[in-house]
Each structure stands twice: as C-alpha cells, then as structure tokens.
Amino acid sequence: MALQQIVEQIVTGLGYDLVEIERSAGGLLRVTVDLPWQAPQEGADPVPEAFVTVEDCEKVTRQLQFALEVDGVDYTRLEVSSPGIDRPLRNEQDFVRFAGAEIDITLKEAIGAAGGGVVNANRKKFRGTLERAESGGWQIVWSDEPPRKPGAKVSKKREPAPLQAMGFTLQELREARLAPVVSFKGRGAKPA
C-alpha cells in the first residue's frame, strides 16, 4: 500500500481527519491530524469547537508506528501534530468551516489585468476575510490600510481605506491558510 493510504486508513480509523503528510530531509515523516468537523445544524445551539490534544497525537503516533513498521515504510522520525493556528485550507469543507475568518491566500498566477488598476498587477498574495461570493464561489475581502501602531491616535476625520473584494476558485490557489492572528486576551465569542 502507498504511504498516503496507510496513514489515511489509520488516522480515519481512529476517528480523526488527515490534514497533511509531509516528508522532510533526514527521514522526518510529519503527519497533521484534526478532529472531524460537522456543519452546524440550522437553529441548533453552536457547539464549541474542539481541538486536537497531546493525547490525541500520542494515540495516532502509537498506531502509525505499528502500521508503518509492518508495511516496511522507511522513516527515521515520526511527528504527529495538530494543524496549528496557520492551518492550511485544502478543500471546500475547510472553506465552509472557516468562512468569516481571516485567511492568507497565494494565487498560482498574478492578478494581472483583473486588478483593474486598483490592485498591483503582479500581486499574488492577499490577507483578508473569507466570504461566500454571490455567485456561490469564494471571495476574500481586505483593506490596504496600514495597521495602526498601539497607542497611536487616529484623526476622526480620516477616511478609512475602502474595502476591496476578489473572487477566486480553489483551482486558482497555490496555497490558502488561516492567518496566524494571536490574541493574548483569550478567545472571543464567534460571530453569529
């Protein structure tokens, strides 16, 4: 069996989702797992999101070590982890799950003439809010206003930079990830 099939079979059999498999130099095999996500039911109370724990990673590691040894997979070190705060977005379900979140995207090709002179034609990277487009696809909404420095006073007369939106398809993306936004004030309530 191929490595992808072996790992996916073990991970899903234990009740987790396989996010990514990566082989690095020096024989490192890195496996990223997450808890399965179900879309919230209409009218139901939102369920707090659960996260992968160290115990979850240990359980997957033990099972993978046995399976990889039986199948003779060559690796020096095995690392099992959660997706982290800059989680990759790989499929439609990931985009549905994180709609409304701040994301970073990198396009395969520069925006070109589609920018209409408002956006640099060579630009490929964007950070903004992920939203469902009216056409049913996806869009990213951002403002090119520079971030405020802590404690800086801003004039009330100052006009904020306009919001910009760009639609995209999953096939146009080289990479999409959650933006690593860290707040030391704790998790706030999710927007409804």
Summary of the structure (lengths in Angstrom):
residues: 192
radius of gyration: 20.4
end to end distance: 44.1
largest distance: 68.7
contacts: 428
relative contact order: 0.14
helix: 23%
strand: 28%
